[in-house]
């Protein structure tokens, strides 16, 4: 039977990865993902655990959505972001390179 953990990542690297993830998806992307998980029947605790965010963020975004005050990107910001070159941070680059060097069958 396969193990539940498919990749071993040191705790320090996990902390750096979560920091990068939170910085990269700040704003409407987190809100979209969170709302879709909520609509799929996930509890606030499950959503927070899966998305590595706080339950207060879950409640705040759901409250804003229900109140009609949550705004999503209309595409103009995305076009601006795409015109900028995307650079990997050193820690994320190291993580990606480590994954690329791993044999595919080792990761399932």
MDTraj code that builds the backbone (N, CA, C; nanometers):
import mdtraj as md
import numpy as np

residues = "UNK UNK UNK UNK UNK UNK UNK UNK UNK UNK UNK UNK UNK UNK UNK UNK UNK UNK UNK UNK UNK UNK UNK UNK UNK UNK UNK UNK UNK UNK UNK UNK UNK UNK UNK UNK UNK UNK UNK UNK UNK UNK UNK UNK UNK UNK UNK UNK UNK UNK UNK UNK UNK UNK UNK UNK UNK UNK UNK UNK UNK UNK UNK UNK UNK UNK UNK UNK UNK UNK UNK UNK UNK UNK UNK UNK UNK UNK UNK UNK UNK UNK UNK UNK UNK UNK UNK UNK UNK UNK UNK UNK UNK UNK UNK UNK UNK UNK UNK UNK UNK UNK UNK UNK UNK UNK UNK UNK".split()
xyz = np.array([
    [0.0842, -0.1183, 0.0000],
    [0.0000, 0.0000, 0.0000],
    [0.0885, 0.1243, 0.0000],
    [0.0614, 0.2228, -0.0875],
    [0.1463, 0.3417, -0.0949],
    [0.1348, 0.4266, 0.0310],
    [0.2422, 0.4954, 0.0604],
    [0.2444, 0.5854, 0.1753],
    [0.1590, 0.7079, 0.1463],
    [0.1073, 0.7702, 0.2499],
    [0.0251, 0.8903, 0.2343],
    [0.1100, 1.0102, 0.1925],
    [0.2327, 1.0162, 0.2389],
    [0.3218, 1.1272, 0.2052],
    [0.3974, 1.0920, 0.0784],
    [0.3807, 1.1731, -0.0263],
    [0.4463, 1.1408, -0.1530],
    [0.5795, 1.2114, -0.1704],
    [0.6064, 1.3124, -0.0895],
    [0.7355, 1.3812, -0.0976],
    [0.7730, 1.4300, 0.0419],
    [0.8970, 1.4084, 0.0777],
    [0.9467, 1.4535, 0.2079],
    [1.0129, 1.5902, 0.1882],
    [0.9647, 1.6902, 0.2601],
    [1.0195, 1.8255, 0.2523],
    [1.0525, 1.8694, 0.3943],
    [1.1760, 1.9136, 0.4185],
    [1.2122, 1.9592, 0.5529],
    [1.1193, 2.0717, 0.5991],
    [1.0950, 2.0780, 0.7289],
    [1.0022, 2.1753, 0.7852],
    [1.0400, 2.3189, 0.7482],
    [1.1684, 2.3511, 0.7524],
    [1.2119, 2.4872, 0.7193],
    [1.1753, 2.5234, 0.5747],
    [1.1925, 2.4271, 0.4857],
    [1.1576, 2.4495, 0.3445],
    [1.0065, 2.4637, 0.3289],
    [0.9300, 2.3868, 0.4046],
    [0.7844, 2.3993, 0.4001],
    [0.7406, 2.5384, 0.4435],
    [0.8043, 2.5918, 0.5455],
    [0.7717, 2.7269, 0.5928],
    [0.8008, 2.8284, 0.4832],
    [0.9157, 2.8169, 0.4177],
    [0.9501, 2.9089, 0.3075],
    [0.8506, 2.8955, 0.1923],
    [0.8119, 2.7723, 0.1626],
    [0.7176, 2.7495, 0.0521],
    [0.5804, 2.8102, 0.0841],
    [0.5343, 2.7931, 0.2075],
    [0.4052, 2.8521, 0.2462],
    [0.4097, 3.0035, 0.2384],
    [0.5218, 3.0618, 0.2794],
    [0.5378, 3.2072, 0.2728],
    [0.5277, 3.2547, 0.1285],
    [0.5954, 3.1855, 0.0379],
    [0.5897, 3.2219, -0.1042],
    [0.4495, 3.2038, -0.1593],
    [0.3841, 3.0967, -0.1209],
    [0.2483, 3.0700, -0.1678],
    [0.1535, 3.1800, -0.1225],
    [0.1614, 3.2172, 0.0023],
    [0.0729, 3.3224, 0.0544],
    [0.0992, 3.4553, -0.0145],
    [0.2240, 3.4845, -0.0414],
    [0.2591, 3.6102, -0.1078],
    [0.2095, 3.6100, -0.2528],
    [0.2210, 3.4978, -0.3204],
    [0.1860, 3.4898, -0.4626],
    [0.0360, 3.4917, -0.4872],
    [-0.0429, 3.4343, -0.3983],
    [-0.1852, 3.4231, -0.4251],
    [-0.2688, 3.5201, -0.3438],
    [-0.2052, 3.6191, -0.2830],
    [-0.2777, 3.7151, -0.2016],
    [-0.3855, 3.7833, -0.2859],
    [-0.5036, 3.7907, -0.2351],
    [-0.6101, 3.8598, -0.3057],
    [-0.7129, 3.7665, -0.3642],
    [-0.7552, 3.7977, -0.4847],
    [-0.8715, 3.7304, -0.5410],
    [-0.8492, 3.5823, -0.5708],
    [-0.7278, 3.5381, -0.5985],
    [-0.7056, 3.3960, -0.6266],
    [-0.7350, 3.3103, -0.5040],
    [-0.6925, 3.3549, -0.3886],
    [-0.7241, 3.2836, -0.2655],
    [-0.8751, 3.2826, -0.2443],
    [-0.9391, 3.3966, -0.2681],
    [-1.0839, 3.4060, -0.2480],
    [-1.1588, 3.3101, -0.3401],
    [-1.1194, 3.3028, -0.4649],
    [-1.1858, 3.2124, -0.5583],
    [-1.1722, 3.0669, -0.5144],
    [-1.0517, 3.0280, -0.4809],
    [-1.0267, 2.8908, -0.4395],
    [-1.1057, 2.8584, -0.3129],
    [-1.1034, 2.9499, -0.2194],
    [-1.1729, 2.9320, -0.0933],
    [-1.3235, 2.9179, -0.1139],
    [-1.3806, 3.0037, -0.1959],
    [-1.5251, 2.9991, -0.2211],
    [-1.5658, 2.8703, -0.2927],
    [-1.4846, 2.8269, -0.3872],
    [-1.5165, 2.7031, -0.4584],
    [-1.5109, 2.5816, -0.3659],
    [-1.4145, 2.5791, -0.2758],
    [-1.4080, 2.4690, -0.1793],
    [-1.5285, 2.4735, -0.0855],
    [-1.5682, 2.5932, -0.0442],
    [-1.6864, 2.6072, 0.0400],
    [-1.8121, 2.5619, -0.0315],
    [-1.8221, 2.5962, -0.1594],
    [-1.9384, 2.5552, -0.2382],
    [-1.9402, 2.4040, -0.2600],
    [-1.8242, 2.3412, -0.2521],
    [-1.8150, 2.1955, -0.2683],
    [-1.8460, 2.1228, -0.1379],
    [-1.8832, 2.1982, -0.0342],
    [-1.9241, 2.1360, 0.0900],
    [-1.8162, 2.1218, 0.1955],
    [-1.7009, 2.1827, 0.1743],
    [-1.5936, 2.1749, 0.2737],
    [-1.6236, 2.2692, 0.3896],
    [-1.5843, 2.2300, 0.5085],
    [-1.6041, 2.3142, 0.6260],
    [-1.4970, 2.4231, 0.6292],
    [-1.5207, 2.5312, 0.7045],
    [-1.4178, 2.6351, 0.7161],
    [-1.2833, 2.5810, 0.7647],
    [-1.2870, 2.4872, 0.8573],
    [-1.1618, 2.4293, 0.9067],
    [-1.0907, 2.3513, 0.7958],
    [-1.1656, 2.2723, 0.7187],
    [-1.1049, 2.1965, 0.6083],
    [-1.0463, 2.2911, 0.5039],
    [-1.1210, 2.3960, 0.4707],
    [-1.0734, 2.4923, 0.3708],
    [-0.9444, 2.5570, 0.4185],
    [-0.9425, 2.6018, 0.5428],
    [-0.8232, 2.6660, 0.5978],
    [-0.7044, 2.5709, 0.5973],
    [-0.7275, 2.4456, 0.6334],
    [-0.6180, 2.3478, 0.6341],
    [-0.5646, 2.3208, 0.4945],
    [-0.6542, 2.3056, 0.3988],
    [-0.6126, 2.2752, 0.2617],
    [-0.5390, 2.3926, 0.1980],
    [-0.5856, 2.5142, 0.2242],
    [-0.5274, 2.6327, 0.1601],
    [-0.4184, 2.6998, 0.2432],
    [-0.3846, 2.6407, 0.3574],
    [-0.2816, 2.6975, 0.4441],
    [-0.3114, 2.8431, 0.4783],
    [-0.4346, 2.8687, 0.5168],
    [-0.4725, 3.0031, 0.5602],
    [-0.5462, 2.9911, 0.6925],
    [-0.5834, 3.1026, 0.7500],
    [-0.6535, 3.0992, 0.8783],
    [-0.8040, 3.0852, 0.8569],
    [-0.8701, 3.0326, 0.9594],
    [-1.0158, 3.0240, 0.9510],
    [-1.0772, 3.1630, 0.9463],
    [-1.0121, 3.2599, 1.0094],
    [-1.0653, 3.3967, 1.0042],
    [-1.0653, 3.4494, 0.8608],
    [-0.9670, 3.4096, 0.7805],
    [-0.9668, 3.4485, 0.6385],
    [-1.0850, 3.3847, 0.5661],
    [-1.1130, 3.2599, 0.5983],
    [-1.2263, 3.1907, 0.5371],
    [-1.3552, 3.2646, 0.5693],
    [-1.3767, 3.2924, 0.6967],
    [-1.4993, 3.3610, 0.7374],
    [-1.5084, 3.5010, 0.6778],
    [-1.3966, 3.5740, 0.6741],
    [-1.3950, 3.7101, 0.6202],
    [-1.4314, 3.7110, 0.4713],
    [-1.3752, 3.6190, 0.3948],
    [-1.4020, 3.6148, 0.2512],
    [-1.5451, 3.5712, 0.2236],
    [-1.5941, 3.4720, 0.2960],
    [-1.7333, 3.4275, 0.2777],
    [-1.8290, 3.5413, 0.3141],
    [-1.8010, 3.6105, 0.4236],
    [-1.8857, 3.7230, 0.4653],
    [-1.8886, 3.8320, 0.3575],
    [-1.7727, 3.8635, 0.3008],
    [-1.7659, 3.9655, 0.1957],
    [-1.8398, 3.9195, 0.0702],
    [-1.8286, 3.7919, 0.0372],
    [-1.8986, 3.7392, -0.0798],
    [-2.0498, 3.7494, -0.0605],
    [-2.0974, 3.7072, 0.0561],
    [-2.2411, 3.7129, 0.0837],
    [-2.2938, 3.8550, 0.0858],
    [-2.2108, 3.9496, 0.1311],
    [-2.2521, 4.0899, 0.1374],
    [-2.2421, 4.1579, 0.0010],
    [-2.1803, 4.0910, -0.0951],
    [-2.1652, 4.1488, -0.2285],
    [-2.0538, 4.2514, -0.2378],
    [-1.9638, 4.2520, -0.1392],
    [-1.8543, 4.3491, -0.1390],
    [-1.7225, 4.2911, -0.1875],
    [-1.7225, 4.1642, -0.2228],
    [-1.6009, 4.0997, -0.2713],
    [-1.5903, 4.1232, -0.4209],
    [-1.4822, 4.1839, -0.4635],
    [-1.4634, 4.2105, -0.6057],
    [-1.3558, 4.1188, -0.6607],
    [-1.3752, 4.0784, -0.7840],
    [-1.2791, 3.9920, -0.8497],
    [-1.2128, 4.0683, -0.9629],
    [-1.0983, 4.0177, -1.0040],
    [-1.0216, 4.0781, -1.1119],
    [-1.1010, 4.0766, -1.2422],
    [-1.1019, 4.1908, -1.3113],
    [-1.1746, 4.1964, -1.4376],
    [-1.0877, 4.1643, -1.5579],
    [-0.9637, 4.1268, -1.5326],
    [-0.8750, 4.0913, -1.6421],
    [-0.7665, 4.1943, -1.6658],
    [-0.7921, 4.3205, -1.6317],
    [-0.6923, 4.4241, -1.6564],
    [-0.5690, 4.4048, -1.5689],
    [-0.5888, 4.3674, -1.4440],
    [-0.4747, 4.3436, -1.3561],
    [-0.3964, 4.2214, -1.4031],
    [-0.4667, 4.1209, -1.4532],
    [-0.4005, 4.0003, -1.5012],
    [-0.3130, 4.0329, -1.6220],
    [-0.3620, 4.1184, -1.7109],
    [-0.2837, 4.1565, -1.8281],
    [-0.1565, 4.2290, -1.7855],
    [-0.1667, 4.3137, -1.6836],
    [-0.0498, 4.3847, -1.6329],
    [0.0491, 4.2870, -1.5722],
    [-0.0005, 4.1903, -1.4966],
    [0.0873, 4.0918, -1.4353],
    [0.1568, 4.0073, -1.5411],
    [0.0886, 3.9752, -1.6495],
    [0.1489, 3.8912, -1.7521],
    [0.2568, 3.9655, -1.8301],
    [0.2505, 4.0989, -1.8328],
    [0.3516, 4.1736, -1.9055],
    [0.4823, 4.1804, -1.8265],
    [0.4764, 4.1583, -1.6962],
    [0.5969, 4.1568, -1.6143],
    [0.6599, 4.0184, -1.6188],
    [0.7918, 4.0121, -1.6227],
    [0.8542, 3.8798, -1.6180],
    [0.8331, 3.8174, -1.4808],
    [0.8063, 3.6884, -1.4785],
    [0.7861, 3.6175, -1.3528],
    [0.9182, 3.5528, -1.3128],
    [0.9587, 3.5831, -1.1921],
    [1.0834, 3.5285, -1.1415],
    [1.0558, 3.4392, -1.0223],
    [1.1263, 3.3305, -1.0159],
    [1.1160, 3.2432, -0.9004],
    [1.2077, 3.2952, -0.7911],
    [1.1596, 3.2917, -0.6692],
    [1.2454, 3.3278, -0.5578],
    [1.3490, 3.2172, -0.5411],
    [1.4608, 3.2472, -0.4761],
    [1.5644, 3.1445, -0.4595],
    [1.5138, 3.0171, -0.3927],
    [1.4304, 3.0314, -0.2889],
    [1.3831, 2.9102, -0.2197],
    [1.2887, 2.8294, -0.3080],
    [1.2029, 2.8979, -0.3823],
    [1.1105, 2.8276, -0.4711],
    [1.1862, 2.7631, -0.5870],
    [1.2857, 2.8327, -0.6385],
    [1.3671, 2.7764, -0.7462],
    [1.4385, 2.6503, -0.6993],
    [1.4913, 2.6539, -0.5779],
    [1.5594, 2.5367, -0.5210],
    [1.4616, 2.4203, -0.5086],
    [1.3405, 2.4493, -0.4634],
    [1.2395, 2.3440, -0.4473],
    [1.2008, 2.2834, -0.5813],
    [1.1804, 2.3671, -0.6806],
    [1.1425, 2.3185, -0.8129],
    [1.2550, 2.2332, -0.8720],
    [1.3782, 2.2802, -0.8598],
    [1.4911, 2.2033, -0.9122],
    [1.5037, 2.0683, -0.8424],
    [1.4807, 2.0657, -0.7118],
    [1.4873, 1.9386, -0.6379],
    [1.3799, 1.8423, -0.6875],
    [1.2595, 1.8941, -0.7114],
    [1.1526, 1.8086, -0.7616],
    [1.1833, 1.7581, -0.9025],
    [1.2418, 1.8427, -0.9853],
    [1.2746, 1.8035, -1.1221],
    [1.3838, 1.6952, -1.1256],
    [1.4707, 1.6951, -1.0274],
    [1.5779, 1.5962, -1.0226],
    [1.5306, 1.4619, -0.9675],
    [1.4121, 1.4604, -0.9083],
    [1.3574, 1.3387, -0.8505],
    [1.2957, 1.2526, -0.9600],
    [1.3161, 1.1254, -0.9495],
    [1.2582, 1.0334, -1.0482],
    [1.1059, 1.0399, -1.0396],
    [1.0349, 1.0478, -1.1520],
    [0.8889, 1.0597, -1.1508],
    [0.8192, 0.9493, -1.0718],
    [0.8673, 0.8257, -1.0829],
    [0.8009, 0.7162, -1.0119],
    [0.8145, 0.7310, -0.8602],
    [0.9133, 0.8062, -0.8130],
    [0.9302, 0.8272, -0.6690],
    [0.8205, 0.9182, -0.6128],
    [0.7602, 0.9995, -0.6998],
    [0.6547, 1.0922, -0.6562],
    [0.5165, 1.0418, -0.6944],
    [0.5074, 0.9247, -0.7457],
    [0.3765, 0.8673, -0.7794],
    [0.3378, 0.8986, -0.9193],
])
top = md.Topology()
chain = top.add_chain()
for i, resn in enumerate(residues, 1):
    res = top.add_residue(resn, chain, resSeq=i)
    for name in ("N", "CA", "C"):
        top.add_atom(name, md.element.get_by_symbol(name[0]), res)
traj = md.Trajectory(xyz[None], top)
